[in-house]
Amino acid sequence: MLKNMAASVVVLDTDIKGLKVFKKGKVREVYELDQNDQLLMIATDRISAFDSVLPQGIPYKGKILTQISVFWFKQTSSLVSNHLIEHRFSKFPEKLKSYKDIIEKRSILIKKTQPYAIECIVRGYITGSGWEEYKKSGSVCSIRLPKDLRESEKLPEPIFTPSTKASAGHDINISFDEAVKIVGKQAALELKETSINLYNYVSRIAEKQGIIIADTKFEFGELDGRPILIDEIFTPDSSRFWETDQYEPGRSQKSLDKQFVRDYLNSVKWNRKPPAPDLPASVIETTSKKYLEVYKKLTGMEIS
């Protein structure tokens, strides 16, 4: 049974006294801990679309992003190391205990890394910006694809389509050769192989749970000379989730992810320039339900 929306405390901002802010993103806030190699990462309930943070938050969103990432970090640790140190609040430093209502279940202790300056996107189906590019050129990120693909059709094999990681403005899809210029050939090859392996592994698990992962995004950081997985993994913010029993190629698909909010913003003809418009209560509630539903389908658990 889905949670009562009113029962969730919506956390839009955090202010952890005595800790220095390391980074504040559109959704996550990261603080420095006394240990030089550890950070506290908190996922708020903020939601962003088209590079703007929306005025309202989504109930349970931060907890879902954190707990689904922890679930997959554990599931995929044999494939690639990740930045997770601790997710159990009882094991957090004593100085954080007074912030239990704000950070429990939505925060983790992580390793500090040097992030690679690209986002690693894997597409198993032709949709979204990939579909728009394919219609114009027959390719995605300079990868030629078969002729006459239909919207949302499954690709013969997953493709690696990196993008820039913009601090402001839009990320830009780039070719693998351009990724090599940014991170180096050895790192680019390793990031590509690891990303596709992760996608293939989790996609097989997800399909058994009735979920298609159409595409997903990874971020990696360098630690001790090797890439490790950072940020989030297979969340409704970083992935496109479709239900297998409703999938039909040749059209756009109903999703259990952030696409629902993007579709609403497109329907009201927002020009994608700040400030972002308010979200109606119905859109907020439906988005929260979609996030809760995909979390339960993928993990078999209720959010806590």
C-alpha positions as CSV (number, residue, x, y, z in Angstrom):
1,M,0.0,0.0,0.0
2,L,1.3,3.4,-0.9
3,K,2.2,5.8,1.9
4,N,0.1,8.8,2.9
5,M,1.7,11.8,1.4
6,A,0.8,14.0,4.4
7,A,2.8,11.6,6.6
8,S,6.1,12.6,5.0
9,V,8.3,15.5,6.1
10,V,9.4,17.2,2.9
11,V,13.1,18.3,3.3
12,L,14.1,21.0,0.8
13,D,17.2,22.2,2.6
14,T,19.6,21.1,5.3
15,D,21.7,23.0,7.7
16,I,24.1,20.8,9.6
17,K,25.8,23.0,12.2
18,G,29.5,22.6,12.7
19,L,30.0,20.9,9.3
20,K,31.4,22.7,6.3
21,V,29.4,22.5,3.0
22,F,31.4,20.6,0.5
23,K,28.9,20.8,-2.4
24,K,25.3,21.8,-2.8
25,G,23.7,20.4,-5.9
26,K,20.2,20.5,-7.4
27,V,19.0,17.6,-5.2
28,R,21.9,16.6,-2.9
29,E,23.9,18.4,-0.3
30,V,27.3,17.2,0.8
31,Y,29.2,18.1,4.0
32,E,32.8,17.5,5.1
33,L,33.4,15.3,8.1
34,D,36.4,15.4,10.5
35,Q,37.9,12.6,8.5
36,N,39.5,14.1,5.4
37,D,38.5,11.2,3.2
38,Q,34.8,11.0,4.2
39,L,31.8,13.1,3.3
40,L,28.1,13.1,4.4
41,M,25.8,13.1,1.4
42,I,22.1,14.0,1.9
43,A,19.4,13.6,-0.7
44,T,16.7,16.3,-0.2
45,D,13.2,16.1,-1.6
46,R,14.0,18.7,-4.2
47,I,13.3,17.9,-7.8
48,S,14.8,19.5,-10.9
49,A,13.8,19.5,-14.5
50,F,15.4,21.1,-17.5
51,D,18.2,22.4,-15.3
52,S,15.9,24.2,-12.8
53,V,14.9,23.3,-9.3
54,L,11.2,23.3,-8.9
55,P,9.5,25.3,-6.1
56,Q,7.9,22.2,-4.4
57,G,9.5,19.0,-3.2
58,I,8.3,15.4,-3.7
59,P,7.4,13.5,-0.6
60,Y,9.7,10.5,0.2
61,K,11.9,11.4,-2.8
62,G,15.2,11.9,-1.0
63,K,14.7,8.7,1.0
64,I,13.9,6.7,-2.1
65,L,16.9,8.0,-4.0
66,T,19.2,7.1,-1.1
67,Q,17.7,3.7,-0.2
68,I,17.5,2.5,-3.8
69,S,21.1,3.6,-4.4
70,V,22.2,1.7,-1.3
71,F,20.3,-1.4,-2.5
72,W,22.1,-1.3,-5.9
73,F,25.5,-0.4,-4.5
74,K,25.3,-3.6,-2.5
75,Q,24.0,-5.6,-5.4
76,T,26.7,-4.5,-7.8
77,S,29.8,-4.2,-5.5
78,S,31.2,-7.3,-7.1
79,L,31.2,-5.6,-10.5
80,V,32.7,-2.2,-9.4
81,S,33.7,-0.6,-6.2
82,N,31.5,2.3,-5.0
83,H,31.8,5.3,-2.6
84,L,29.4,3.9,0.1
85,I,30.9,3.7,3.5
86,E,27.9,3.6,5.8
87,H,24.1,4.0,5.5
88,R,22.9,3.0,9.0
89,F,22.2,6.1,11.0
90,S,23.0,4.4,14.2
91,K,26.6,4.1,12.9
92,F,26.9,7.8,12.1
93,P,29.1,10.2,14.1
94,E,27.6,11.3,17.4
95,K,27.5,15.0,16.2
96,L,24.9,14.0,13.6
97,K,22.4,12.3,16.0
98,S,20.5,15.5,16.7
99,Y,19.6,15.8,13.0
100,K,17.9,12.4,12.9
101,D,14.5,13.8,11.6
102,I,16.3,15.5,8.7
103,I,18.9,13.0,7.6
104,E,18.0,9.5,8.7
105,K,17.3,7.2,5.7
106,R,18.1,10.0,3.2
107,S,21.9,10.2,3.9
108,I,25.0,8.1,3.6
109,L,28.7,8.5,4.5
110,I,30.8,8.3,1.4
111,K,34.4,8.2,0.2
112,K,35.8,11.5,-1.2
113,T,36.9,11.1,-4.8
114,Q,37.9,13.1,-7.8
115,P,34.9,12.9,-10.1
116,Y,35.4,12.3,-13.8
117,A,34.2,15.2,-15.9
118,I,31.7,13.1,-18.0
119,E,28.4,11.5,-17.3
120,C,28.2,7.8,-18.4
121,I,24.9,7.1,-20.0
122,V,23.8,3.7,-21.3
123,R,20.8,3.4,-23.6
124,G,19.1,0.0,-24.1
125,Y,16.1,1.5,-25.9
126,I,15.7,4.5,-28.3
127,T,13.9,7.2,-26.5
128,G,14.2,10.7,-25.1
129,S,17.0,12.9,-26.5
130,G,18.4,9.8,-28.2
131,W,15.2,9.4,-30.2
132,E,15.3,13.0,-31.2
133,E,18.9,12.8,-32.4
134,Y,18.2,9.5,-34.2
135,K,15.3,11.0,-36.1
136,K,17.6,13.7,-37.4
137,S,20.8,11.8,-38.1
138,G,20.2,8.0,-37.8
139,S,22.7,8.0,-35.0
140,V,23.2,8.8,-31.3
141,C,26.5,10.3,-30.1
142,S,28.0,9.4,-33.5
143,I,26.9,5.7,-33.1
144,R,25.1,4.6,-36.3
145,L,22.0,2.7,-35.5
146,P,19.8,0.4,-37.6
147,K,17.4,2.1,-40.0
148,D,13.6,2.4,-39.3
149,L,13.8,2.0,-35.6
150,R,10.5,2.9,-33.8
151,E,10.3,5.2,-30.8
152,S,11.0,3.2,-27.6
153,E,12.3,0.2,-29.5
154,K,14.9,-2.0,-27.9
155,L,18.3,-1.6,-29.4
156,P,20.3,-4.6,-30.8
157,E,22.7,-4.0,-27.9
158,P,23.1,-1.3,-25.2
159,I,25.1,1.7,-26.3
160,F,27.4,4.0,-24.3
161,T,26.5,7.7,-25.0
162,P,28.5,9.9,-22.6
163,S,27.7,13.6,-22.0
164,T,29.5,16.6,-20.6
165,K,28.9,17.4,-16.9
166,A,27.9,21.0,-16.9
167,S,28.1,23.0,-13.7
168,A,25.6,25.4,-15.2
169,G,23.3,25.0,-18.2
170,H,22.6,21.9,-20.2
171,D,24.8,18.7,-20.4
172,I,25.7,18.0,-24.0
173,N,25.8,14.5,-25.6
174,I,29.3,13.8,-26.9
175,S,31.0,11.0,-28.9
176,F,33.2,8.4,-27.3
177,D,36.2,10.1,-29.0
178,E,35.3,13.4,-27.3
179,A,35.0,11.5,-24.0
180,V,38.6,10.2,-24.5
181,K,39.8,13.8,-24.9
182,I,38.3,14.7,-21.6
183,V,39.2,11.8,-19.4
184,G,41.9,9.9,-21.3
185,K,41.6,6.7,-23.4
186,Q,42.2,4.2,-20.6
187,A,39.7,5.7,-18.3
188,A,37.1,6.2,-21.1
189,L,37.4,2.5,-22.1
190,E,37.0,1.4,-18.4
191,L,34.1,3.6,-17.8
192,K,32.4,2.4,-20.9
193,E,32.9,-1.3,-20.2
194,T,31.8,-0.9,-16.5
195,S,28.7,1.2,-17.4
196,I,27.5,-1.4,-19.9
197,N,28.2,-4.3,-17.6
198,L,26.2,-2.5,-14.8
199,Y,23.3,-1.8,-17.1
200,N,23.2,-5.4,-18.4
201,Y,23.4,-6.9,-14.9
202,V,20.7,-4.8,-13.3
203,S,18.4,-4.8,-16.4
204,R,18.1,-8.5,-16.2
205,I,17.2,-8.3,-12.5
206,A,14.7,-5.5,-13.1
207,E,12.9,-7.3,-15.9
208,K,12.2,-10.2,-13.6
209,Q,10.5,-7.6,-11.4
210,G,8.4,-6.3,-14.3
211,I,10.5,-3.2,-14.9
212,I,12.3,-2.2,-18.1
213,I,15.3,0.1,-17.7
214,A,15.3,2.0,-20.9
215,D,18.4,4.1,-20.1
216,T,20.4,5.1,-17.1
217,K,23.2,7.5,-16.0
218,F,26.2,6.8,-13.9
219,E,28.9,9.0,-12.4
220,F,32.3,7.8,-11.4
221,G,35.1,9.2,-9.3
222,E,38.8,8.4,-9.2
223,L,40.2,6.9,-6.0
224,D,43.7,5.4,-5.7
225,G,44.1,5.6,-9.5
226,R,40.9,3.6,-10.3
227,P,37.3,4.6,-11.1
228,I,34.7,3.9,-8.5
229,L,30.9,4.4,-8.7
230,I,29.6,7.6,-7.0
231,D,26.5,9.7,-6.6
232,E,23.4,7.5,-7.3
233,I,22.6,4.4,-9.2
234,F,19.4,3.1,-10.9
235,T,17.1,5.7,-9.2
236,P,14.0,7.3,-10.7
237,D,16.1,10.5,-11.1
238,S,18.9,8.8,-13.1
239,S,17.0,6.2,-15.0
240,R,14.0,5.7,-17.2
241,F,11.7,3.0,-15.9
242,W,8.9,1.4,-17.9
243,E,6.5,-1.4,-16.8
244,T,7.0,-4.5,-18.9
245,D,3.3,-5.3,-19.1
246,Q,2.5,-1.9,-20.6
247,Y,5.5,-1.7,-23.0
248,E,4.6,-1.1,-26.6
249,P,7.3,0.1,-29.1
250,G,6.2,2.8,-31.6
251,R,5.1,5.3,-29.0
252,S,6.3,7.1,-25.9
253,Q,5.9,5.0,-22.7
254,K,4.3,5.7,-19.3
255,S,7.2,5.9,-16.9
256,L,7.8,5.4,-13.2
257,D,10.4,8.2,-13.0
258,K,11.0,11.9,-13.3
259,Q,9.7,12.0,-16.9
260,F,6.2,12.5,-15.5
261,V,7.2,15.9,-14.2
262,R,9.0,16.8,-17.5
263,D,5.8,15.9,-19.4
264,Y,3.7,18.1,-17.1
265,L,6.1,21.0,-17.6
266,N,6.0,20.5,-21.4
267,S,2.2,20.5,-21.3
268,V,2.0,23.9,-19.7
269,K,4.4,25.3,-22.4
270,W,7.1,26.4,-19.9
271,N,9.9,28.0,-21.7
272,R,12.5,26.2,-19.5
273,K,13.9,29.5,-18.2
274,P,13.9,30.2,-14.4
275,P,11.9,30.6,-12.4
276,A,10.3,27.2,-12.8
277,P,6.5,27.1,-12.4
278,D,4.7,25.6,-9.4
279,L,3.7,22.0,-9.5
280,P,0.0,21.2,-8.8
281,A,-0.8,19.0,-5.8
282,S,-1.9,16.2,-8.2
283,V,1.4,16.2,-10.0
284,I,3.4,16.1,-6.7
285,E,1.3,13.3,-5.3
286,T,1.4,11.2,-8.5
287,T,5.2,11.7,-8.8
288,S,5.7,10.5,-5.3
289,K,3.5,7.5,-5.9
290,K,5.5,6.6,-9.0
291,Y,8.8,6.8,-7.1
292,L,7.4,4.7,-4.3
293,E,6.0,2.1,-6.7
294,V,9.2,1.6,-8.6
295,Y,11.2,1.4,-5.4
296,K,8.9,-1.4,-4.2
297,K,8.9,-3.2,-7.5
298,L,12.7,-3.2,-7.8
299,T,13.6,-3.9,-4.2
300,G,10.6,-5.8,-2.9
301,M,10.5,-3.5,0.1
302,E,8.5,-0.6,1.4
303,I,10.3,2.7,2.0
304,S,11.2,3.3,5.6
